[in-house]
Amino acid sequence: MSDLLREWQAAMRSLASSATGHVELPRQLLAPLQRQAELLQEVLERERKLQREVVGRLLGPADAIFDLLEQSGAAMRQQAEALEEAGRALEESAALVKAQAELFERTVRMAREPTELAKAAAGVEPRTRKPTRKRKPPRST
């Protein structure tokens, strides 16, 4: 559009300069032509402004959607990190409970040992042991 305005201004200058033989005529033509050029410039600037506004309003909802999607992605990442932390905490808790279970089982065995020795000395048949549950190997992370 600015090229069109420049071409139009150049044509008007050319017209004004070709009418130099009539001194009064170019001055009478030049003022309205100059005003027309100014008005055309204003129209072009308003059109550009309107185009920017229309495009801004047209693409505004798309920008809002992309902003929401970005926020959703960040929220999902935070949730994933929180779940990872919770998983690590659960693994640590499980390891502690296993260690406590082993200590408890060992304590019971040691506490039972004197009674088993006394039973054996008295000739009482040893008690049959219940099979212990096999331990699963720890998972590797």
C-alpha positions as CSV (number, residue, x, y, z in Angstrom):
1,M,0.0,0.0,0.0
2,S,2.8,2.4,0.7
3,D,4.2,1.7,-2.8
4,L,0.9,2.7,-4.2
5,L,0.9,5.9,-2.2
6,R,4.4,6.8,-3.4
7,E,3.5,6.1,-7.0
8,W,0.4,8.3,-6.7
9,Q,2.4,11.1,-5.1
10,A,5.0,10.9,-7.9
11,A,2.3,11.0,-10.5
12,M,0.8,14.1,-8.8
13,R,4.2,15.8,-8.7
14,S,4.7,15.0,-12.4
15,L,1.3,16.4,-13.2
16,A,2.1,19.6,-11.3
17,S,5.5,20.0,-12.9
18,S,4.1,19.5,-16.4
19,A,1.6,22.4,-15.8
20,T,4.4,24.9,-15.2
21,G,3.4,26.9,-18.1
22,H,0.3,28.0,-16.3
23,V,1.7,29.3,-13.0
24,E,-1.7,29.8,-11.3
25,L,-3.0,26.3,-12.3
26,P,-0.3,24.2,-10.5
27,R,-0.8,26.1,-7.3
28,Q,-4.5,25.6,-7.5
29,L,-4.1,21.9,-8.2
30,L,-1.2,21.4,-5.8
31,A,-3.0,22.2,-2.6
32,P,-6.0,19.8,-3.1
33,L,-3.6,17.1,-4.4
34,Q,-1.4,17.5,-1.4
35,R,-4.5,17.2,0.8
36,Q,-5.6,14.1,-1.1
37,A,-2.1,12.6,-0.5
38,E,-2.4,13.3,3.3
39,L,-5.9,11.8,3.4
40,L,-4.8,8.8,1.5
41,Q,-1.8,8.4,4.0
42,E,-4.3,8.6,6.9
43,V,-6.6,6.0,5.3
44,L,-3.6,3.6,4.8
45,E,-2.5,4.1,8.4
46,R,-6.0,3.5,9.7
47,E,-6.3,0.4,7.5
48,R,-3.0,-1.0,8.9
49,K,-4.1,-0.3,12.5
50,L,-7.5,-2.0,11.8
51,Q,-5.7,-5.0,10.3
52,R,-3.5,-5.3,13.4
53,E,-6.5,-5.1,15.7
54,V,-8.5,-7.7,13.7
55,V,-5.5,-10.1,13.6
56,G,-4.9,-9.5,17.3
57,R,-8.5,-10.3,18.1
58,L,-8.7,-13.2,15.7
59,L,-5.6,-14.9,17.1
60,G,-6.1,-13.8,20.8
61,P,-8.1,-17.0,21.6
62,A,-5.5,-19.2,20.0
63,D,-2.8,-17.5,22.1
64,A,-5.0,-18.1,25.2
65,I,-5.3,-21.8,24.3
66,F,-1.6,-22.1,23.9
67,D,-1.0,-20.4,27.2
68,L,-3.3,-22.9,28.9
69,L,-1.6,-25.8,27.2
70,E,1.8,-24.6,28.4
71,Q,0.4,-24.3,31.9
72,S,-1.1,-27.7,31.7
73,G,2.2,-29.2,30.6
74,A,4.0,-27.5,33.5
75,A,1.4,-28.8,35.9
76,M,1.7,-32.4,34.6
77,R,5.5,-32.1,35.0
78,Q,5.1,-31.0,38.6
79,Q,2.7,-33.9,39.2
80,A,5.1,-36.4,37.7
81,E,8.0,-35.1,39.9
82,A,5.7,-35.3,43.0
83,L,4.8,-38.9,42.1
84,E,8.5,-39.7,41.6
85,E,9.2,-38.3,45.1
86,A,6.3,-40.2,46.6
87,G,7.6,-43.4,44.9
88,R,11.0,-42.9,46.4
89,A,9.5,-42.2,49.8
90,L,7.5,-45.3,49.6
91,E,10.5,-47.4,48.6
92,E,12.4,-46.0,51.5
93,S,9.5,-46.7,53.9
94,A,9.3,-50.2,52.6
95,A,13.0,-50.8,53.1
96,L,12.7,-49.5,56.7
97,V,9.7,-51.8,57.4
98,K,11.6,-54.8,56.0
99,A,14.6,-54.0,58.2
100,Q,12.3,-53.7,61.2
101,A,10.6,-57.1,60.3
102,E,14.0,-58.8,60.1
103,L,15.0,-57.4,63.4
104,F,11.7,-58.5,65.0
105,E,12.1,-62.0,63.5
106,R,15.6,-62.3,64.8
107,T,14.6,-61.0,68.2
108,V,11.8,-63.6,68.4
109,R,14.3,-66.4,67.3
110,M,16.8,-65.3,70.0
111,A,14.1,-65.0,72.6
112,R,12.7,-68.5,71.8
113,E,16.2,-70.1,71.9
114,P,16.4,-70.6,75.7
115,T,13.0,-72.1,75.8
116,E,13.8,-74.5,73.0
117,L,17.0,-75.5,74.8
118,A,15.1,-76.1,78.0
119,K,12.5,-78.2,76.1
120,A,15.3,-80.2,74.6
121,A,17.0,-80.8,78.0
122,A,13.6,-81.9,79.4
123,G,13.1,-84.3,76.5
124,V,10.2,-82.5,74.9
125,E,10.0,-82.9,71.2
126,P,11.0,-79.8,69.4
127,R,8.2,-77.8,67.9
128,T,7.7,-78.0,64.2
129,R,8.5,-74.7,62.6
130,K,6.2,-73.1,60.2
131,P,7.8,-72.5,56.8
132,T,8.8,-68.9,56.6
133,R,7.8,-66.9,53.6
134,K,10.5,-66.6,51.0
135,R,11.8,-63.1,50.6
136,K,11.7,-61.4,47.3
137,P,14.9,-60.0,46.1
138,P,14.9,-56.2,46.2
139,R,13.9,-54.4,43.1
140,S,16.6,-52.5,41.3
141,T,15.9,-48.9,40.4
